[in-house]
């Protein structure tokens, strides 16, 4: 008995020692994989079984503690599987559920359909299917991370044959957008809400193929993994299918598989590396206290000069804001004096103050622009010099790579006579060295940023890697609509990562006149008959033409407007013409009375006695002296 008691004590001590030696970062990971393909009341799905098998093998190879794989689950089996997995998730740190099969959305709620479901009417969904909330409830007890991957955005055959008990109940294609209520929960859909996913032509669907490639990559943040999955699916489907992820995580990287820790050789501490890290931290904070604290700790050197340029940029911005505010106050003061009818001297004084304030504002704007360009150019030189020097030395001097990258202020030239020598860098990298260096890495980054800006609707130019004014305006537009503050003068990896995290369009779609925004495209505006498109891009009803009165510019009355009384009598015309024809000689003047007209006799002339015209008035008479 004594020997047995001692043996038991030794076993307990050994077990305690074994538990104490376990790594502190070890986490328990559990997964439930469901693939429904053989539906009793719907056609066979070709890929869910293959997709479930591929995901199962991937998670097992990644070292998950529990991977429960189920195929072709009826309602009873599916209910039991969720209940058992909830017990597993209660003691786990990470819980993951992958479902491939049919899903349906009714009134904004998503449902997963078991293989024996018989959905003859819309209300049957509540009895024979499982809502996505039921799956979220099963994984809720997990301590650190909860992930649900739904590959069920296919064209559902039940939606067309299902009877509607209420006409207003909506049944949409694909699945509906969902927002998790529990923190540290991600819900990934194979396609955008309201759209369907493709099964593809291979053994696995495009979505499952991309998941297997990225989901279990060691050390890869889960958000970036889903971003890479999205890129691969868009490329494989010709931009017809775009996966979506809902939910949010914290600021730290979260990977399903922890990164492998490789033994690194112990290197001597590099003081310049510490200074560089302090500078980059102050640059990320981008405020005066951080930069002043850096200059207090590191008052001299290459990075202190960069910090002073950044500080000058912030000072110039503050001066610009103050000058703008002063100009606005001067404008308001001048407007107030004019509205109150103040004396001319006071108004002239206010106008002079406004002019001076406006000139100060313009000068501050120019100073700020110059400081910004100077700081951006210095930062671009720093990044280019570090990347190109490391690239040049990596093939010949591996041991020098980290030193040169951490100390751009001093780099030793290569000793190999067969390779070109690299001149040492001074406190300010020389422009000639940068121009001769290989800038392919910077071009690749710029090209990637341009492509992502084009995807989110902020860039319409050519994706060629040239970071020109159009590219800078596109990144500034992204900053305005996404709430970011990246330097538009540079194409950085931080900006690239931030843009990749945006699942959809960020910048609004701008269409030409005659077109309107329709989703991600511009469609032509067609007006109804009798309407036209006005300058505001709106259809306006065409008004009928009204008659316009015209003024008769001829002051003389026309023949048609003369009254009958103004015309000479036809009977009198004949004798007048005859008399005129018989008359001869005279001075060329003609006198008329009521019966005839004749020439004035020699030695006589016409004399006006008043009156005249038809009716027998006197008018002109012949006067002979």
C-alpha positions as CSV (number, residue, x, y, z in Angstrom):
1,X,0.0,0.0,0.0
2,X,2.8,2.3,0.8
3,X,4.5,1.7,-2.6
4,X,1.2,2.3,-4.3
5,X,0.7,5.5,-2.5
6,X,4.2,6.8,-3.5
7,X,3.6,5.8,-7.1
8,X,0.3,7.7,-7.2
9,X,2.1,10.8,-5.8
10,X,4.8,10.6,-8.5
11,X,2.2,10.3,-11.2
12,X,0.4,13.4,-10.0
13,X,3.6,15.3,-9.9
14,X,4.5,14.3,-13.4
15,X,1.1,15.3,-14.7
16,X,1.3,18.7,-13.0
17,X,4.8,19.2,-14.5
18,X,3.5,18.3,-17.9
19,X,0.6,20.8,-17.7
20,X,2.9,23.5,-16.4
21,X,5.2,23.1,-19.4
22,X,2.4,23.6,-22.0
23,X,2.8,26.8,-24.0
24,X,0.7,29.7,-22.7
25,X,-0.5,30.7,-26.2
26,X,-2.1,27.3,-27.0
27,X,-5.8,27.7,-27.8
28,X,-8.5,25.1,-28.3
29,X,-10.0,25.2,-31.8
30,X,-13.2,23.4,-32.8
31,X,-15.0,23.3,-36.1
32,X,-18.3,21.9,-37.5
33,X,-18.4,21.2,-41.3
34,X,-21.7,20.5,-43.0
35,X,-22.2,19.6,-46.7
36,X,-25.8,19.1,-47.9
37,X,-26.0,17.9,-51.5
38,X,-28.6,15.0,-51.8
39,X,-31.9,16.9,-51.3
40,X,-35.0,14.8,-51.4
41,X,-37.2,17.5,-52.9
42,X,-34.7,19.4,-55.0
43,X,-32.0,18.6,-57.6
44,X,-28.7,17.2,-56.6
45,X,-25.9,19.8,-55.8
46,X,-22.6,18.7,-57.3
47,X,-20.1,20.4,-55.1
48,X,-21.1,20.7,-51.4
49,X,-19.9,17.2,-50.5
50,X,-16.5,17.9,-52.2
51,X,-16.2,21.3,-50.7
52,X,-17.0,20.0,-47.2
53,X,-14.3,17.3,-47.6
54,X,-11.7,19.8,-48.7
55,X,-12.5,22.2,-45.8
56,X,-12.4,19.3,-43.3
57,X,-8.9,18.2,-44.6
58,X,-7.6,21.7,-44.4
59,X,-8.8,22.3,-40.8
60,X,-7.4,19.0,-39.6
61,X,-4.1,19.7,-41.3
62,X,-4.1,23.1,-39.5
63,X,-4.2,21.3,-36.1
64,X,-7.8,22.0,-35.0
65,X,-8.6,20.0,-31.9
66,X,-12.1,18.9,-33.1
67,X,-13.3,18.8,-36.7
68,X,-16.8,17.4,-36.9
69,X,-17.7,16.7,-40.5
70,X,-21.3,15.9,-41.4
71,X,-22.9,15.2,-44.9
72,X,-26.5,15.3,-46.1
73,X,-28.1,16.1,-42.7
74,X,-31.9,15.9,-42.3
75,X,-33.7,18.2,-40.0
76,X,-33.3,15.9,-36.9
77,X,-29.6,15.2,-37.6
78,X,-28.9,18.9,-38.2
79,X,-30.6,19.8,-34.9
80,X,-28.5,17.2,-33.1
81,X,-25.3,18.3,-34.7
82,X,-25.8,21.9,-33.7
83,X,-26.6,20.9,-30.1
84,X,-23.5,18.7,-29.8
85,X,-21.2,21.3,-31.3
86,X,-22.5,23.9,-28.9
87,X,-21.1,21.7,-26.1
88,X,-17.8,21.6,-27.9
89,X,-17.7,25.4,-28.4
90,X,-18.4,26.0,-24.7
91,X,-14.8,24.9,-23.8
92,X,-13.1,26.3,-26.9
93,X,-11.3,29.5,-27.7
94,X,-12.1,29.5,-31.4
95,X,-15.3,28.0,-32.9
96,X,-15.9,27.7,-36.7
97,X,-18.9,26.5,-38.7
98,X,-18.7,25.9,-42.4
99,X,-22.0,25.1,-44.3
100,X,-22.4,24.2,-48.0
101,X,-25.8,23.6,-49.4
102,X,-29.1,25.4,-50.0
103,X,-30.0,28.5,-48.1
104,X,-32.9,31.0,-48.4
105,X,-33.8,34.4,-47.2
106,X,-37.4,35.3,-46.1
107,X,-38.3,38.7,-44.7
108,X,-34.6,39.6,-44.1
109,X,-33.8,36.4,-42.2
110,X,-31.4,33.7,-43.6
111,X,-32.2,30.0,-43.2
112,X,-30.1,26.9,-43.8
113,X,-32.2,24.1,-45.4
114,X,-31.8,20.4,-44.4
115,X,-32.0,17.6,-47.0
116,X,-35.5,16.5,-46.1
117,X,-37.1,19.9,-46.2
118,X,-40.4,20.2,-48.0
119,X,-41.2,23.9,-48.5
120,X,-44.6,24.0,-50.1
121,X,-45.5,27.4,-48.6
122,X,-43.5,30.2,-47.2
123,X,-44.5,29.5,-43.5
124,X,-43.0,26.0,-43.8
125,X,-39.6,27.6,-43.4
126,X,-40.1,28.2,-39.7
127,X,-40.7,24.4,-39.1
128,X,-38.3,22.7,-41.5
129,X,-35.2,24.9,-41.7
130,X,-32.7,26.5,-39.3
131,X,-32.1,30.2,-39.1
132,X,-28.6,31.5,-39.2
133,X,-29.2,32.9,-35.7
134,X,-29.5,29.3,-34.5
135,X,-26.0,28.6,-35.7
136,X,-24.7,31.8,-34.1
137,X,-26.2,30.7,-30.8
138,X,-24.3,27.4,-31.0
139,X,-20.9,29.1,-31.3
140,X,-21.6,32.0,-29.0
141,X,-19.9,30.4,-25.9
142,X,-16.4,30.4,-27.6
143,X,-14.1,32.6,-25.6
144,X,-12.0,34.4,-28.3
145,X,-13.3,34.1,-31.9
146,X,-16.5,32.9,-33.6
147,X,-16.6,32.3,-37.4
148,X,-19.5,31.2,-39.6
149,X,-18.8,30.5,-43.3
150,X,-22.0,30.1,-45.4
151,X,-21.5,28.7,-48.9
152,X,-25.2,28.7,-49.5
153,X,-25.8,31.6,-51.9
154,X,-27.0,29.3,-54.8
155,X,-30.1,29.8,-56.8
156,X,-32.6,28.1,-54.6
157,X,-35.3,25.9,-56.3
158,X,-37.7,26.3,-53.4
159,X,-38.2,30.0,-53.9
160,X,-40.1,29.7,-57.2
161,X,-42.4,26.8,-56.2
162,X,-43.2,28.1,-52.8
163,X,-46.7,29.4,-52.2
164,X,-47.0,32.9,-50.5
165,X,-49.5,33.0,-47.6
166,X,-49.0,36.8,-47.4
167,X,-48.5,38.8,-50.5
168,X,-46.2,41.3,-48.8
169,X,-43.7,38.6,-47.5
170,X,-40.5,38.9,-49.5
171,X,-38.4,36.0,-50.8
172,X,-35.2,37.2,-52.3
173,X,-32.3,35.6,-54.3
174,X,-29.3,34.7,-52.3
175,X,-29.0,35.7,-48.7
176,X,-29.6,38.9,-46.8
177,X,-27.1,41.2,-45.1
178,X,-26.5,40.3,-41.5
179,X,-24.7,42.1,-38.6
180,X,-23.5,39.9,-35.7
181,X,-24.6,41.2,-32.3
182,X,-21.7,39.4,-30.4
183,X,-18.2,40.9,-30.6
184,X,-15.3,39.1,-32.3
185,X,-17.7,37.3,-34.6
186,X,-17.3,37.1,-38.4
187,X,-19.9,35.9,-40.9
188,X,-18.6,35.2,-44.4
189,X,-20.9,34.7,-47.4
190,X,-19.8,33.2,-50.7
191,X,-21.6,36.1,-52.6
192,X,-22.9,39.6,-51.9
193,X,-26.3,39.9,-50.2
194,X,-29.1,39.4,-52.7
195,X,-26.9,37.6,-55.3
196,X,-26.1,34.0,-56.0
197,X,-22.8,32.1,-56.0
198,X,-21.4,29.9,-58.8
199,X,-20.5,26.2,-58.4
200,X,-17.9,26.4,-61.1
201,X,-16.7,23.7,-63.5
202,X,-14.2,21.9,-61.3
203,X,-14.5,19.5,-58.4
204,X,-14.9,22.4,-55.9
205,X,-16.6,25.7,-56.1
206,X,-14.4,28.9,-56.6
207,X,-15.2,30.0,-53.1
208,X,-14.2,26.7,-51.5
209,X,-11.0,26.6,-53.6
210,X,-9.9,30.0,-52.4
211,X,-10.8,29.2,-48.8
212,X,-8.6,26.1,-48.8
213,X,-5.8,28.2,-50.1
214,X,-5.8,31.0,-47.5
215,X,-8.0,30.1,-44.5
216,X,-5.3,28.0,-42.7
217,X,-2.2,29.9,-43.7
218,X,0.0,30.2,-40.5
219,X,0.1,33.7,-39.1
220,X,-2.2,35.2,-41.7
221,X,-4.8,37.6,-40.2
222,X,-8.3,36.3,-40.8
223,X,-9.5,39.6,-42.4
224,X,-6.7,39.6,-44.9
225,X,-7.3,35.9,-45.6
226,X,-10.9,36.7,-46.5
227,X,-9.7,39.6,-48.6
228,X,-7.4,37.3,-50.6
229,X,-10.3,34.9,-51.0
230,X,-12.4,37.7,-52.4
231,X,-9.7,38.6,-54.9
232,X,-9.3,35.0,-56.1
233,X,-13.1,34.5,-56.5
234,X,-13.5,37.7,-58.5
235,X,-10.7,36.7,-60.8
236,X,-12.0,33.1,-61.2
237,X,-15.6,34.2,-62.0
238,X,-14.9,37.2,-64.1
239,X,-16.1,39.7,-61.5
240,X,-19.5,38.0,-61.4
241,X,-19.3,36.7,-57.8
242,X,-17.9,38.8,-54.9
243,X,-17.7,37.2,-51.4
244,X,-18.6,39.4,-48.4
245,X,-17.7,39.4,-44.8
246,X,-19.8,40.9,-42.0
247,X,-18.7,41.6,-38.4
248,X,-15.6,43.2,-36.9
249,X,-12.5,42.3,-34.9
250,X,-10.1,44.3,-32.8
251,X,-6.8,45.9,-33.8
252,X,-4.5,42.9,-33.3
253,X,-4.0,40.2,-35.9
254,X,-6.3,37.2,-35.5
255,X,-5.2,34.0,-37.3
256,X,-6.9,30.6,-37.3
257,X,-3.4,29.1,-37.3
258,X,-0.6,30.7,-35.3
259,X,2.6,31.7,-37.0
260,X,5.5,29.3,-36.8
261,X,8.3,30.7,-34.7
262,X,11.6,30.3,-36.5
263,X,14.8,30.5,-34.6
264,X,16.6,33.7,-35.6
265,X,20.3,34.4,-35.1
266,X,21.0,36.9,-32.3
267,X,22.2,40.1,-33.7
268,X,23.8,43.1,-32.1
269,X,21.4,45.9,-31.2
270,X,21.3,48.6,-33.8
271,X,20.8,52.1,-32.3
272,X,19.7,53.5,-35.7
273,X,16.9,50.8,-35.9
274,X,15.5,52.0,-32.6
275,X,15.5,55.6,-33.9
276,X,13.7,54.5,-37.1
277,X,11.0,52.7,-35.2
278,X,10.5,55.7,-32.9
279,X,10.2,58.0,-36.0
280,X,7.7,55.7,-37.7
281,X,5.6,55.6,-34.5
282,X,5.6,59.4,-34.3
283,X,4.8,59.6,-38.0
284,X,1.8,57.4,-37.5
285,X,0.5,59.4,-34.6
286,X,0.9,62.5,-36.8
287,X,0.6,65.2,-34.1
288,X,2.9,67.8,-32.6
289,X,3.4,66.3,-29.2
290,X,4.6,63.0,-30.7
291,X,7.0,64.7,-33.1
292,X,8.3,67.1,-30.3
293,X,8.8,64.1,-28.0
294,X,10.8,62.4,-30.7
295,X,13.0,65.5,-31.3
296,X,13.6,65.8,-27.6
297,X,14.8,62.2,-27.5
298,X,16.7,62.3,-30.8
299,X,17.6,66.0,-31.5
300,X,20.2,65.3,-34.3
301,X,20.6,63.0,-37.2
302,X,18.8,61.9,-40.4
303,X,15.4,61.0,-38.8
304,X,15.4,64.2,-36.7
305,X,15.6,66.2,-40.0
306,X,12.6,64.2,-41.3
307,X,10.7,64.8,-38.1
308,X,11.4,68.6,-38.4
309,X,9.9,68.6,-41.9
310,X,6.8,66.8,-40.6
311,X,6.5,69.3,-37.8
312,X,6.9,72.2,-40.2
313,X,4.0,70.8,-42.2
314,X,1.8,70.7,-39.1
315,X,2.8,74.2,-38.2
316,X,2.0,75.4,-41.7
317,X,-1.4,73.7,-41.5
318,X,-2.2,75.4,-38.2
319,X,-1.2,78.8,-39.7
320,X,-3.4,78.2,-42.7
321,X,-6.4,77.4,-40.5
322,X,-5.8,80.5,-38.4
323,X,-5.4,82.7,-41.5
324,X,-8.6,81.3,-43.1
325,X,-10.6,82.0,-39.9
326,X,-9.2,85.6,-39.7
327,X,-10.2,86.2,-43.4
328,X,-13.7,84.9,-42.7
329,X,-14.0,87.2,-39.7
330,X,-12.9,90.2,-41.8
331,X,-15.4,89.3,-44.6
332,X,-18.2,89.2,-42.0
333,X,-17.1,92.5,-40.5
334,X,-17.1,94.2,-43.9
335,X,-20.5,92.8,-44.8
336,X,-21.9,93.9,-41.4
337,X,-20.7,97.5,-41.9
338,X,-22.1,97.6,-45.4
339,X,-25.5,96.4,-44.3
340,X,-25.6,98.9,-41.4
341,X,-24.7,101.8,-43.7
342,X,-21.5,102.7,-41.8
343,X,-19.3,105.6,-42.8
344,X,-17.2,105.3,-45.9
345,X,-14.0,105.5,-43.9
346,X,-15.0,102.6,-41.8
347,X,-16.0,100.6,-44.8
348,X,-12.7,101.3,-46.6
349,X,-10.8,100.3,-43.4
350,X,-12.8,97.0,-43.3
351,X,-12.1,96.4,-47.0
352,X,-8.4,97.0,-46.4
353,X,-8.3,94.6,-43.5
354,X,-10.2,92.0,-45.6
355,X,-7.7,92.4,-48.4
356,X,-4.7,91.9,-46.0
357,X,-6.3,88.9,-44.4
358,X,-7.0,87.3,-47.7
359,X,-3.4,87.9,-48.8
360,X,-2.2,86.3,-45.5
361,X,-4.5,83.3,-46.1
362,X,-3.2,82.8,-49.6
363,X,0.4,83.1,-48.4
364,X,-0.3,80.6,-45.6
365,X,-1.9,78.2,-48.2
366,X,1.2,78.4,-50.3
367,X,3.5,77.8,-47.3
368,X,1.5,74.8,-46.2
369,X,1.5,73.4,-49.8
370,X,5.3,73.8,-50.0
371,X,5.9,72.3,-46.6
372,X,3.6,69.3,-47.5
373,X,5.4,68.7,-50.7
374,X,8.8,69.0,-49.0
375,X,7.9,66.5,-46.3
376,X,6.3,64.1,-48.8
377,X,9.4,64.2,-51.1
378,X,11.7,63.5,-48.1
379,X,9.6,60.6,-47.0
380,X,9.5,59.2,-50.6
381,X,13.3,59.4,-50.8
382,X,13.6,57.6,-47.4
383,X,11.3,54.7,-48.5
384,X,13.0,54.5,-51.9
385,X,16.5,54.5,-50.5
386,X,15.8,51.8,-47.9
387,X,14.0,49.5,-50.3
388,X,16.5,49.8,-53.2
389,X,19.6,49.5,-51.0
390,X,18.2,46.3,-49.3
391,X,17.4,44.9,-52.8
392,X,20.9,45.6,-54.1
393,X,22.6,44.1,-51.1
394,X,20.3,41.1,-50.5
395,X,21.9,39.0,-53.2
396,X,25.5,39.5,-52.0
397,X,25.5,40.5,-48.4
398,X,22.7,38.9,-46.5
399,X,24.2,39.8,-43.1
400,X,24.3,43.5,-44.1
401,X,20.6,43.6,-45.2
402,X,19.1,44.4,-41.8
403,X,21.9,46.9,-41.0
404,X,21.4,48.9,-44.1
405,X,17.6,48.8,-43.9
406,X,17.7,50.1,-40.3
407,X,20.5,52.7,-41.0
408,X,19.9,54.6,-44.3
409,X,22.3,57.2,-43.1
410,X,25.3,55.0,-43.5
411,X,25.9,52.0,-45.8
412,X,29.2,50.4,-46.5
413,X,30.1,49.8,-50.2
414,X,30.2,46.2,-51.5
415,X,33.8,44.8,-51.6
416,X,33.1,42.3,-54.5
417,X,34.9,43.6,-57.6
418,X,32.5,41.7,-59.9
419,X,29.5,43.7,-58.6
420,X,29.0,47.5,-58.9
421,X,30.0,49.4,-55.7
422,X,27.2,51.1,-53.8
423,X,28.1,54.5,-52.4
424,X,27.6,55.3,-48.7
425,X,24.5,57.3,-47.9
426,X,24.8,60.6,-46.2
427,X,22.3,62.1,-43.8
428,X,20.3,63.1,-46.9
429,X,20.1,60.3,-49.6
430,X,21.5,61.7,-52.8
431,X,19.0,62.0,-55.7
432,X,21.5,60.5,-58.2
433,X,21.7,57.3,-56.2
434,X,18.0,57.0,-56.0
435,X,17.5,57.7,-59.7
436,X,20.0,54.9,-60.6
437,X,18.4,52.4,-58.2
438,X,15.8,49.9,-59.2
439,X,12.3,51.3,-58.3
440,X,10.3,48.3,-59.5
441,X,9.0,47.7,-56.0
442,X,7.6,51.2,-55.7
443,X,6.0,50.8,-59.1
444,X,4.4,47.5,-58.1
445,X,3.0,49.1,-54.9
446,X,1.6,52.1,-56.9
447,X,0.1,49.7,-59.5
448,X,-1.6,47.7,-56.7
449,X,-3.0,50.8,-55.0
450,X,-4.3,52.0,-58.4
451,X,-6.0,48.7,-59.0
452,X,-7.7,48.7,-55.5
453,X,-8.7,52.4,-55.9
454,X,-10.3,51.5,-59.2
455,X,-12.2,48.6,-57.6
456,X,-13.7,50.9,-54.9
457,X,-14.7,53.5,-57.5
458,X,-12.1,56.2,-56.7
459,X,-9.8,55.8,-59.7
460,X,-10.7,55.8,-63.4
461,X,-7.3,56.1,-65.0
462,X,-4.9,53.6,-66.4
463,X,-3.4,51.1,-63.9
464,X,0.2,51.6,-64.9
465,X,2.1,52.2,-61.7
466,X,2.8,55.9,-62.4
467,X,1.7,57.8,-59.3
468,X,0.8,61.0,-61.0
469,X,-1.7,63.8,-60.1
470,X,-4.7,61.7,-61.1
471,X,-3.6,58.9,-58.7
472,X,-3.0,61.4,-55.9
473,X,-6.5,62.9,-56.4
474,X,-8.0,59.4,-56.3
475,X,-6.3,58.6,-53.0
476,X,-7.4,62.0,-51.6
477,X,-10.9,61.1,-52.7
478,X,-10.7,57.8,-50.9
479,X,-9.5,59.6,-47.7
480,X,-12.5,61.9,-47.8
481,X,-15.1,59.2,-48.2
482,X,-13.4,56.5,-46.1
483,X,-12.3,58.7,-43.2
484,X,-8.6,57.9,-43.6
485,X,-5.6,60.2,-43.6
486,X,-3.0,58.6,-45.9
487,X,-0.5,60.8,-47.6
488,X,-1.8,61.2,-51.2
489,X,1.6,62.0,-52.5
490,X,2.8,58.4,-51.8
491,X,1.5,54.9,-52.6
492,X,2.1,53.0,-49.4
493,X,1.5,49.5,-48.2
494,X,-0.6,50.8,-45.4
495,X,-3.0,52.5,-47.9
496,X,-3.1,49.3,-50.0
497,X,-4.1,47.2,-47.0
498,X,-6.8,49.7,-45.9
499,X,-8.3,49.8,-49.4
500,X,-8.3,46.0,-49.6
501,X,-10.4,45.9,-46.4
502,X,-13.2,47.8,-48.1
503,X,-15.7,45.2,-49.5
504,X,-17.6,47.5,-51.8
505,X,-17.6,50.9,-53.5
506,X,-16.3,53.8,-51.4
507,X,-16.4,56.8,-53.7
508,X,-19.8,57.7,-55.2
509,X,-20.4,56.9,-58.8
510,X,-20.3,60.1,-61.0
511,X,-22.1,59.8,-64.4
512,X,-22.1,62.2,-67.4
513,X,-25.1,64.3,-68.3
514,X,-27.8,62.1,-69.7
515,X,-26.9,59.1,-67.5
516,X,-27.8,58.2,-63.9
517,X,-26.1,55.9,-61.3
518,X,-27.6,52.4,-61.3
519,X,-25.7,50.3,-58.8
520,X,-22.0,50.2,-60.0
521,X,-22.9,51.4,-63.5
522,X,-24.2,54.4,-65.3
523,X,-27.4,53.9,-67.3
524,X,-28.9,56.2,-69.9
525,X,-31.9,58.4,-68.8
526,X,-34.9,57.9,-71.0
527,X,-37.7,60.5,-70.9
528,X,-41.3,59.8,-71.7
529,X,-42.9,61.1,-74.9
530,X,-43.6,64.8,-74.6
531,X,-40.7,65.4,-72.1
532,X,-37.1,66.4,-72.5
533,X,-33.9,66.1,-70.3
534,X,-33.1,69.5,-68.8
535,X,-29.7,70.8,-67.5
536,X,-30.3,69.3,-64.0
537,X,-30.4,65.8,-65.5
538,X,-34.1,65.5,-64.9
539,X,-37.0,64.8,-67.3
540,X,-39.2,67.9,-67.8
541,X,-42.5,68.1,-69.6
542,X,-42.3,69.9,-72.9
543,X,-44.6,73.0,-73.0
544,X,-46.6,73.9,-76.2
545,X,-45.6,76.9,-78.3
546,X,-47.7,80.0,-77.8
547,X,-48.6,82.4,-80.7
548,X,-46.4,85.5,-80.6
549,X,-47.7,88.9,-81.8
550,X,-45.5,90.6,-84.4
551,X,-45.3,94.4,-84.9
552,X,-45.9,95.7,-88.5
553,X,-42.8,97.8,-89.1
554,X,-44.4,99.3,-92.3
555,X,-46.1,102.5,-91.2
556,X,-47.8,102.9,-94.5
557,X,-51.2,101.2,-94.9
558,X,-51.3,98.3,-97.3
559,X,-53.6,98.2,-100.2
560,X,-55.6,95.4,-98.5
561,X,-56.1,97.6,-95.4
562,X,-57.4,100.6,-97.3
563,X,-61.1,101.2,-97.0
564,X,-63.3,101.4,-100.0
565,X,-63.8,105.1,-99.4
566,X,-60.1,105.9,-99.8
567,X,-60.0,104.3,-103.3
568,X,-61.0,106.6,-106.3
569,X,-64.2,105.7,-108.0
570,X,-63.7,103.5,-111.1
571,X,-66.2,105.6,-113.1
572,X,-64.2,108.8,-112.7
573,X,-60.9,107.1,-113.6
574,X,-61.7,106.7,-117.2
575,X,-62.4,110.4,-118.0
576,X,-59.5,111.5,-115.9
577,X,-57.1,109.2,-117.8
578,X,-58.7,110.3,-121.1
579,X,-58.5,113.9,-120.2
580,X,-54.9,113.5,-119.2
581,X,-54.2,111.8,-122.4
582,X,-55.8,114.6,-124.4
583,X,-54.0,117.4,-122.6
584,X,-50.7,118.6,-124.0
585,X,-48.2,121.3,-123.3
586,X,-48.2,123.4,-120.1
587,X,-45.6,123.6,-117.4
588,X,-45.9,119.9,-116.4
589,X,-48.2,120.6,-113.4
590,X,-51.6,118.9,-113.3
591,X,-54.8,120.2,-111.7
592,X,-57.8,118.0,-110.9
593,X,-61.4,118.8,-110.1
594,X,-64.5,116.6,-109.6
595,X,-64.7,115.7,-113.3
596,X,-61.3,115.5,-114.9
597,X,-57.6,116.3,-114.6
598,X,-55.7,118.6,-117.0
599,X,-52.3,120.4,-117.3
600,X,-51.9,123.8,-115.8
601,X,-52.0,126.4,-118.5
602,X,-49.1,128.5,-119.5
603,X,-48.4,131.4,-117.2
604,X,-50.4,129.8,-114.4
605,X,-49.4,127.8,-111.3
606,X,-50.9,125.7,-108.6
607,X,-51.8,127.3,-105.3
608,X,-53.0,125.3,-102.2
609,X,-56.2,126.7,-100.7
610,X,-56.6,124.1,-98.0
611,X,-58.6,120.8,-97.9
612,X,-58.1,118.4,-100.7
613,X,-58.7,114.7,-101.3
614,X,-61.8,112.9,-102.4
615,X,-65.2,114.4,-101.7
616,X,-65.0,117.6,-103.6
617,X,-62.8,119.7,-101.3
618,X,-60.8,122.6,-102.7
619,X,-57.2,121.5,-102.4
620,X,-54.9,122.8,-105.1
621,X,-56.4,125.4,-107.6
622,X,-55.0,126.9,-110.7
623,X,-53.9,130.6,-110.2
624,X,-53.2,132.8,-113.2
625,X,-51.7,136.2,-112.8
